[in-house]
Amino acid sequence: MNGARILVAGIGNIFLGDDAFGVEVARRMSQRALPDGVRVVDFGIRGFDLAYTLMDYDVAILVDTTAQGGEPGTVYVVEIDSGGDEEPDGAEAGPVQIETHGMNPMRVLETVRALGGQPKRILMVGCEPATFGDQEEGAFGLSAPVEAAVDVAIGVIESLVAKIAGESRAGVAA
């Protein structure tokens, strides 16, 4: 294969309402025909698995809920700085806290670096949540606005994949 290897990673907890957004996007996308070099995986809350998998891809599109203060169901695309060369506010680098059964995308990127890898290009397709429930009682199912955003997010991801594939082909041809 001559194009970019692209990972679409669904992230979330199906027992916490809208936090299942990324998982549902991954589930629906896995039923579609995908271009060569594109893999869709439901990572749920398995951050350690995601860290290892990220090292094998040129581009990762993380799909998760992200509270940005907008209307529930709003879909965002954010490019994440995966360099990790600087610590915030002059803090010194300390030991990496590896979460084997948790999912914090920033900790996942720290884990990749701790394992000797360097995340390449990381994009986040996020959705503004309406509700998460709580750790004790949970919540099953997506809220109506987040459910409606699943197909929107899939369209955004498909557009990103096409754009990245086009950039990759142009780079190979150059």
Order of alpha helices (4+ residues) and beta strands (2+ residues): beta-alpha-beta-alpha-beta-beta-alpha-beta-alpha
